[in-house]
Amino acid sequence: MSIIKTENICKSFGSVEVLKNVSLTVEPGEVVVIIGPSGAGKSTFLRSLNRLEKSTSGKIWIDDKLIEDRVNGHNQVHMHQKERAAILLEMGMVFQRFNLFPHKTALQNVMLAPMTVKGVPEKEARAKAVKLLEQVGLGDKLDAYPAKLSGGQQQRVAIARALAMEPKIMLFDEPTSALDPELVGDVLAVMKKLAEDGMTMLVVTHEMGFAREVADRVVFMYDGVVLEEGTPKEIFTAPKHDRTRQFLQSVL
Amino acid sequence: MMDAINKIIGWMPALIQSTGTTLALSVLSVAAALIFSVFLALGKISRNAVLSSICRAYIFFFRGTPLLMQLFFIYYTLPQLIPALNIQSRFFAAWLAFTLNVAAYLAEIIRAAIESIDKGQMEASRALGLTRGQAMRLVVIPQAYRRMIPPICNEFVMVLKDTSLVSIIALTDLTYQTKIIASNKASALVYIPAMIIYLVITGVFTFIFNRLEKRLSIYE
């Protein structure tokens, strides 16, 4: 019973192979942190899970349902578009560059998807959005447009926006990489709280402190391959691979 | 000098009347072209290869041939080819030619504005479960509006001046009326009030478009 399972995901951009047989499993409630140097394929892997990238080959199960079995880029799994969309809704995503909707206030950013996709009535969506924004510490910024918010505040709105769809899994794609150092802490605190509340999380990050403290499992990717995985303790104190050791030395 | 001013005042009623034609033709053709161009732009960027090619070909044709000839084509050539397509109203013929032509230009403006919106906006929308159509309608296009306004304003001013071409099918717009007065009264002075009228109209519309742009910029 895994919530995410991938088998031999491969992805090429032209002749460049960015993912080579990536197989990974995430259990419900687990926090898995993917680390590794730039260009290792971490983000591409994350993005292939919710189809922002189409992998070249490999299988993906979400909540034990096979949604992709690609051969030469073509998906062999035929399911109704609505059914697939419903499964994909189980994943929420937070982006490095926030990607908030600049023409909408914080509140409207959070309300948009529940109202549009799920048909939640406005009043209900608003109440929920207010609650979520309060949870991420932005109860006083409900009517602010993104341009008026700091990067850290924008990212917390983005987290609230993803949570509003009540996902079972949250994907974080370098959520703090675009932030000024002093703003990173607020975002990590929200993520840590989310992990403590039992959310299943798959996080790509360069924040080794977060990985060490919050992760149940750390995955090290290098050059499109999962080189090793283990508990934070195993990875950080006794890495098996030279590459892992070199990487950790360079970032710690 | 007083004599000149008196002459000009005497010509004003006829000039103002013909200005109505110029204004109506510009506003009505740009308005119709705006609606048409949204479909052309969305068609061109659509994933449907057939639809995309048709829109591309349309835009290529209307941007690649002179407006003057398109006007001739609709008013003179079409009826000769197919008698049923004989357009009686000069105004309607001019409106049709301008609408078809301007739509091609506006479609490119709209397409460029839509494509200038950060890809992350579509990605975030898709990750939240919105369909491509919903993301376009609720997220991408509303942001593209503001970026379209300055080039659309520009296009409108061009159209306003290009309407002077309709004198070749003898539609009495401001330019045609000015020419008539100039030859009937044997006085080139009439070009002065005519140019001032063009300036006033473009000035007013530029002001309106600027206000619109500011109003749509509240969130930036």
Interface residues (C-beta under 8 A of the other chain):
Chain A: N50 R51 L52 A85 L88 L89 M91 G92 M93 F95 R97 N99 L100 F101 P102 H103 K104 L112 A113 T116 V117 K118 Y145 P146 A147 A158 R161 A162 M165
Chain B: D118 G120 Q121 E123 A124 S125 R126 A127 L128 G129 L130 T131 Q134 L138 V139 P142 Q143 I218 Y219 E220
